[in-house]
């Protein structure tokens, strides 16, 4: 046997998908000494350019290969581990078949977790609010002089961050601040954060997870694995299950006396509008200027993390005052002819859209539509009745939403447009004529009928609004 034959690999790590998470996972696995093969069903010029980059890094790429057992049989080496992106259902028949044959199947978060065990993770999850909390926690830590990279479901590959900071030349961070979706959590059951945060739970992704109970169990598993658990007592679902936790830190944006007996929060907002802990007041809640009761909850969740990380209240207050907010989440774009325009493209379900409506003063012109999701629309419709003088519907859901508005007894103006271009132009005319204070894009829908992501939708909306003439 030659020396080359003696060290020849017996198996390979297979990464499914050439998206951002797949790229990061492939590079991290390769840096850790794995023989890596990437399979990708697409074969576009963009895919070919990415494949060429990876090939130069000794990572094999096979394009135009759909996820199938045949694709794995045709590999030069049998797979020891298969890493999948969040977009691939965890119960996909091919993944189930691989598991039955003893192949490790894991999400792209797992290699990042395995390669960064010496760095404490702050993991944030929830149906709504998780990105704002994630970004605010990151901001608090950075402003306090802590090295705390942001990654995960916020669009920054956790694997790439870990590769840069742990296996290459970057310094060891103090913390990793990681946003995790239910898709990522179910594919990474071993992740055990130092601090886990659960913002909210409302029905979402049921087309993937099947039931609210299954969705809840996935979210809960992350918190159960966390050393410190921080939960939002103002969320009805979390509060309903409060007595099932043996240990948790609860927050409330209202008075602590309003909580059920036995639910003793570690942080709340008192009658003087002060963020208060058990040792006394910390700083004014008004330090965070973002509108809405939900953002006061987000503030307290982030401050609870900061306290566990050893941050001083005065430092957190100053950081809150400098926090710029998060794009596509009640993002204030401009005031034009006495009307303020807000981009809430992240509101991809009824519950998130209802929260946005509650956060703003009416009357409003509301833009809604896109690719509809399963969910209960009654609370959203009630807020539209209370605050929206007009609703402009666009995209694939426009006729469905028009039917919902009609059956709910909504009495305002309802208009339909095919896309956002027409919807924005119409809203610019309707708002002043109806005496509205603002125009709110809060779609209550996914974006995939017309856009690649809610970010792309929000960016388009922002561009359209900033291009409006002052005489519109």
C-alpha positions in Angstrom: 0.0 0.0 0.0 1.4 3.4 -1.0 1.5 6.3 1.4 -1.1 8.1 -0.7 -3.4 5.0 -0.5 -2.9 4.9 3.3 -4.3 8.3 3.8 -7.0 8.2 1.1 -10.4 9.3 2.6 -13.0 6.6 3.0 -16.0 8.9 3.0 -17.0 12.5 2.3 -19.1 15.3 3.8 -21.9 16.3 1.4 -23.4 19.8 1.5 -26.8 20.2 -0.2 -27.2 23.6 -1.8 -25.0 26.5 -2.9 -26.8 29.2 -0.9 -25.1 31.3 1.6 -25.4 28.7 4.4 -24.2 25.9 2.1 -21.2 27.9 1.1 -20.2 28.6 4.7 -20.8 25.0 5.8 -18.7 23.6 2.9 -15.8 25.9 3.6 -15.9 25.2 7.3 -16.0 21.4 6.9 -13.1 21.6 4.4 -11.1 23.7 6.8 -11.7 21.1 9.5 -10.1 18.4 7.3 -13.2 16.9 5.6 -13.4 15.8 2.0 -16.4 17.9 0.8 -18.7 17.6 -2.1 -21.5 20.1 -2.8 -24.6 19.1 -4.8 -26.9 21.8 -6.2 -30.0 21.3 -8.2 -29.6 24.6 -10.1 -27.1 25.2 -12.9 -27.2 29.0 -13.6 -24.3 31.3 -14.5 -24.3 32.4 -10.8 -24.1 28.8 -9.7 -21.2 28.1 -12.1 -19.3 31.1 -10.8 -19.7 30.0 -7.2 -18.7 26.4 -8.1 -15.6 27.7 -9.8 -14.6 29.5 -6.5 -15.1 26.4 -4.5 -13.3 24.2 -6.9 -10.2 26.5 -6.5 -10.5 25.7 -2.8 -10.4 22.0 -3.4 -14.2 21.6 -2.8 -15.9 19.5 -5.4 -19.3 20.8 -6.8 -21.9 19.0 -8.8 -24.5 21.2 -10.5 -27.8 20.3 -11.9 -28.2 17.5 -9.3 -31.5 17.3 -7.6 -31.8 15.9 -4.1 -32.2 12.1 -4.6 -30.7 8.8 -3.4 -29.3 8.4 -6.9 -27.3 11.6 -6.4 -25.6 10.0 -3.4 -25.0 6.7 -5.1 -23.1 8.5 -7.9 -20.6 10.1 -5.5 -17.0 8.9 -5.6 -17.1 8.3 -1.9 -20.0 7.3 0.4 -21.3 10.2 2.6 -20.5 10.2 6.3 -22.4 13.4 6.9 -25.0 15.3 4.9 -25.5 19.0 5.7 -28.7 20.6 4.5 -29.9 24.2 4.2 -32.9 25.4 6.2 -35.0 25.4 3.1 -35.0 21.6 2.8 -37.7 20.0 4.9 -36.3 18.0 7.7 -38.6 15.1 7.0 -37.7 15.0 3.2 -38.0 11.3 2.1 -34.4 11.3 0.9 -33.1 12.6 4.2 -35.2 10.0 6.1 -33.7 7.3 3.9 -30.2 8.5 4.5 -30.8 8.5 8.3 -32.1 4.9 8.1 -28.8 3.9 6.5 -26.8 5.4 9.3 -25.8 8.7 7.6 -25.6 11.7 9.9 -27.9 14.4 8.6 -27.6 17.8 10.1 -28.4 21.5 9.5 -25.7 24.0 8.5 -25.7 25.4 12.1 -24.2 22.1 13.4 -20.6 22.5 11.9 -20.6 26.1 13.3 -21.6 24.9 16.7 -19.0 22.1 16.7 -16.2 24.4 15.7 -17.0 27.1 18.3 -17.6 25.2 21.5 -15.1 27.5 23.4 -17.3 30.6 22.6 -20.6 31.1 24.5 -23.6 31.4 22.2 -26.5 33.8 22.8 -29.3 32.2 20.7 -32.5 34.1 19.9 -35.6 32.5 18.5 -39.4 33.3 18.2 -42.1 33.8 15.6 -41.8 37.6 15.6 -39.2 39.9 17.1 -36.2 37.7 17.0 -34.2 39.8 14.5 -34.8 43.0 16.3 -33.7 41.4 19.6 -30.7 39.8 17.9 -29.6 43.0 16.4 -30.2 44.9 19.7 -28.3 42.4 21.7 -25.4 42.6 19.3 -25.5 46.4 19.5 -25.5 46.4 23.3 -22.5 44.1 23.5 -20.6 45.9 20.8 -21.2 49.3 22.4 -20.0 47.9 25.7 -16.7 46.9 24.1 -17.5 43.2 23.8 -16.6 41.3 20.7 -19.9 39.6 19.7 -20.3 38.8 16.0 -23.8 38.5 14.6 -24.9 35.5 12.5 -27.5 32.9 11.8 -30.9 33.5 10.4 -30.2 37.3 10.0 -28.5 36.4 6.7 -25.0 36.0 7.9 -23.7 32.4 7.7 -22.8 31.2 11.2 -20.3 28.7 9.6 -18.5 31.5 7.7 -18.2 33.7 10.9 -16.9 30.7 12.9 -14.4 29.9 10.1 -13.1 33.4 10.0 -12.9 33.9 13.8 -11.9 30.4 15.1 -10.0 28.5 12.3 -8.4 31.4 10.5 -6.6 34.5 12.0 -9.5 36.3 13.7 -9.4 36.7 17.4 -11.7 34.6 19.7 -15.0 36.5 20.2 -16.4 37.0 23.6 -19.8 35.9 22.4 -21.6 34.7 19.3 -25.1 36.3 18.8 -27.1 33.8 16.8 -30.6 34.2 15.4 -32.2 30.7 14.9 -35.3 29.8 13.0 -37.4 26.8 13.7 -36.0 25.2 10.5 -32.4 25.6 11.9 -33.3 24.4 15.4 -34.9 21.2 14.3 -31.8 20.3 12.3 -29.4 21.2 15.1 -30.7 19.5 18.3 -27.3 19.4 20.0 -26.9 23.2 20.1 -26.8 24.3 23.7 -26.5 28.1 24.1 -25.1 29.8 27.2 -28.2 32.1 26.9 -31.4 31.4 25.1 -34.1 33.9 24.3 -37.7 33.2 23.2 -39.5 36.3 22.0 -43.0 35.1 20.9 -44.9 32.2 19.6 -47.8 32.4 17.1 -48.9 30.0 14.4 -46.4 30.2 11.5 -44.6 27.7 9.1 -47.5 25.2 9.8 -47.2 24.1 6.2 -43.7 22.8 7.2 -44.2 21.7 10.8 -47.8 20.5 10.6 -49.2 21.6 13.9 -48.7 24.5 16.4 -47.7 21.9 19.0 -44.8 20.6 16.8 -43.7 24.1 16.0 -43.8 25.0 19.7 -41.8 21.9 20.7 -39.0 22.8 18.2 -38.7 26.3 19.6 -38.8 25.0 23.2 -36.0 22.5 22.6 -33.5 25.4 22.1 -34.5 27.0 25.4 -34.4 23.7 27.2 -30.8 23.2 26.0 -29.9 26.7 27.2 -28.1 27.4 30.5 -30.0 30.7 30.9 -33.5 30.9 29.6 -35.1 34.3 28.9 -38.8 34.4 27.9 -41.4 37.0 27.1 -44.3 36.9 29.7 -46.3 39.3 27.5 -46.7 36.6 24.8 -50.0 34.8 25.4 -48.7 31.4 24.3 -45.5 31.5 26.3 -47.4 32.8 29.4 -49.9 30.0 29.1 -47.1 27.5 29.4 -45.1 29.3 32.1 -45.7 26.8 34.9 -44.1 24.1 32.7 -40.6 25.7 33.1 -38.5 24.6 36.1 -36.2 27.7 35.6 -36.6 30.8 33.4 -36.1 34.5 33.5 -39.3 36.3 32.5 -39.8 39.9 31.4 -42.9 42.0 30.9 -43.3 45.4 29.3 -46.2 46.2 31.6 -46.6 46.3 35.3 -45.4 43.1 37.1 -48.7 43.1 39.0 -50.6 42.3 35.8 -48.9 38.9 35.5 -50.5 35.7 36.9 -49.6 34.7 40.4 -46.3 32.9 40.6 -44.9 34.5 37.5 -42.3 36.8 38.9 -40.4 38.8 36.2 -36.8 39.8 36.4 -37.4 42.9 34.4 -40.5 45.1 33.8 -41.5 48.7 33.1 -42.9 50.6 36.0 -45.4 53.4 36.3 -42.7 56.0 35.8 -41.7 54.4 32.5 -38.5 53.0 33.9 -36.9 49.7 33.0 -36.8 48.1 36.5 -35.2 45.0 37.9 -35.5 43.4 41.2 -32.7 45.6 42.5 -34.3 48.9 41.4 -34.7 51.1 38.3 -32.2 50.8 35.5 -33.0 53.5 32.9 -35.9 55.1 31.0 -37.8 52.8 28.6 -37.9 55.7 26.2 -34.2 55.2 25.6 -35.2 52.9 22.7 -37.2 55.1 20.3 -38.7 52.3 18.2 -42.5 52.5 18.2 -44.9 49.9 19.6 -45.4 47.8 22.7 -43.7 44.8 21.0 -40.5 46.8 20.8 -40.6 47.5 24.6 -40.7 43.7 25.0 -37.8 43.4 22.7 -35.9 46.0 24.7 -36.4 44.1 28.0 -35.4 40.8 26.4 -32.2 42.4 25.2 -31.5 44.1 28.5 -32.0 40.8 30.3 -29.3 39.3 28.1 -27.0 42.3 28.7 -27.3 41.9 32.5 -26.3 38.2 32.2 -23.4 39.3 30.1 -22.3 41.8 32.8 -23.2 45.0 31.1 -23.8 48.2 33.2 -27.3 49.8 32.9 -25.8 53.2 31.9 -23.9 51.6 29.1 -27.0 49.8 27.8 -29.0 53.0 28.0 -26.5 54.8 25.9 -26.5 51.9 23.4 -30.3 51.9 23.2 -30.3 55.6 22.4 -27.9 55.0 19.5 -29.6 51.9 18.1 -30.7 52.6 14.5 -33.4 50.0 14.3 -33.6 47.1 11.8 -34.5 47.5 8.1 -38.0 46.1 7.1 -39.3 46.2 10.7 -41.4 49.3 11.1 -38.6 51.1 9.3 -39.5 54.8 9.1 -38.6 55.8 5.5 -39.7 59.5 5.2 -42.3 62.1 5.8 -43.9 63.5 2.6 -46.6 66.1 2.4 -47.5 65.4 6.1 -47.6 61.6 5.6 -45.1 59.2 7.2 -44.1 56.1 5.3 -43.2 52.8 7.1 -41.6 49.7 5.7 -42.7 46.6 7.6 -41.9 44.0 4.9 -40.9 41.5 7.6 -44.5 41.2 8.6 -45.0 37.9 6.7 -48.0 36.7 8.7 -51.2 38.0 10.2 -49.8 38.2 13.7 -46.8 40.3 12.7 -49.0 42.6 10.7 -51.4 43.1 13.6 -48.5 44.0 15.8 -47.4 46.7 13.3 -50.8 48.2 13.2 -51.0 48.4 17.0 -47.7 50.2 17.0 -48.8 53.2 14.9 -51.4 55.8 15.3 -54.1 55.9 12.6 -55.6 56.7 10.3 -53.4 54.8 7.9 -53.3 53.5 4.4 -52.1 49.9 4.6 -50.5 48.0 1.8 -51.0 44.2 2.1 -50.5 41.2 -0.1 -48.2 38.7 -1.5 -48.2 34.9 -1.1 -50.7 34.1 1.7 -50.0 31.8 4.6 -52.1 29.7 6.9 -53.2 31.5 10.0 -56.0 33.2 12.0 -56.7 36.6 10.5 -59.4 37.9 12.8 -57.2 40.0 15.1 -55.4 41.5 12.0 -58.8 42.4 10.4 -60.0 44.0 13.7 -56.9 46.3 13.7 -57.5 47.2 10.1 -61.1 48.2 11.0 -59.8 50.4 13.8 -56.8 52.0 12.2 -56.9 51.8 8.4 -58.8 54.3 6.4 -57.8 52.4 3.2 -56.2 49.1 2.3 -54.4 48.7 -0.9 -54.1 45.0 -1.9 -51.5 43.7 -4.3 -49.9 40.4 -5.4 -51.3 36.9 -5.5 -53.4 37.3 -2.3 -55.2 40.4 -3.3 -58.5 38.8 -4.2 -58.4 36.5 -1.2 -57.7 39.4 1.1 -60.5 41.5 -0.5 -62.9 38.6 0.4 -61.6 38.6 4.0 -62.1 42.3 4.3 -65.6 42.2 2.9 -66.7 39.3 5.2 -65.2 41.1 8.2 -67.3 44.2 7.7 -64.4 46.5 7.0 -65.8 49.9 6.1 -62.9 51.7 4.6 -61.6 52.0 1.1 -60.3 48.8 -0.5 -58.3 49.0 -3.8 -56.4 46.3 -5.7 -53.1 46.6 -7.7 -51.0 44.0 -9.4 -47.7 45.0 -7.8 -46.1 47.5 -5.4 -45.4 50.1 -8.1 -49.2 50.7 -8.5 -49.9 50.2 -4.8 -47.4 52.9 -3.8 -48.6 55.4 -6.4 -52.2 54.8 -5.3 -51.3 55.1 -1.6 -49.6 58.4 -2.3 -52.9 59.8 -3.6 -55.2 58.2 -1.0 -53.3 59.2 2.1 -53.7 63.0 1.9 -57.2 62.7 0.4 -58.3 60.6 3.4 -56.4 62.7 6.0 -54.1 59.8 6.9 -51.1 60.2 9.2 -49.1 57.4 7.5 -48.7 54.7 4.9 -47.7 51.3 6.1 -46.4 48.4 4.1 -47.2 45.4 6.3 -48.0 42.6 3.9 -49.3 39.8 6.2 -47.9 37.5 3.5 -44.7 35.8 2.3 -43.0 37.6 -0.6 -42.4 34.7 -3.0 -45.1 35.4 -5.5 -43.1 38.4 -6.7 -39.8 38.6 -4.8 -37.0 36.4 -3.7 -37.3 37.5 0.0 -39.0 39.9 2.2 -35.8 42.0 2.1 -36.1 42.3 -1.7 -39.7 43.3 -1.3 -38.8 45.9 1.4 -35.9 47.3 -0.7 -38.2 47.7 -3.7 -40.8 49.5 -1.5 -38.1 51.8 0.0 -36.9 52.7 -3.5 -40.4 53.5 -4.7 -41.2 55.6 -1.7 -37.9 57.6 -1.8 -38.5 58.3 -5.5 -41.9 59.9 -4.8 -42.1 63.5 -5.8 -42.9 66.0 -3.1 -45.9 67.1 -5.1 -47.4 63.6 -5.2 
